[in-house]
Amino acid sequence: ANTYGPDIQNKFPQYFPTVPMAGDDVEIECLAYGRLPLHYSWVREDGPLHPRAYLRDHNRVLVLPSARLEDTGTYTCVVRNERNYANKTVFLQLNGNWMFI
């Protein structure tokens, strides 16, 4: 293993809620270890991040407020330190709130 990291933990990035529905505030979290400081950033592989998206907790968490179906896509967490970088992706599938009458 890389002595200086960064190394992104196995289960990350992960999103909450675990079954995200359109309209939910969705959070995608990344967690890495390595020589500090660690700098986190996010990329959406399917296009630009929506302007309403924002970062919190030292950029470890990407928040998609009132997520929409078009937010479905592949998101990549990139972590850098002075020596190296690491990245991992997660596919976010948003589900619609369907009502049958």
Secondary structure, 3 states (H helix, E strand, C coil): CCCCCCEECCCCCEEECCCCECCCCEEEECCEECCCCCEEEEEECCCCCCCCCEEECCCCEEEECCCCHHHCEEEEEEEECCCCEEEEEEEECCECCCCCC
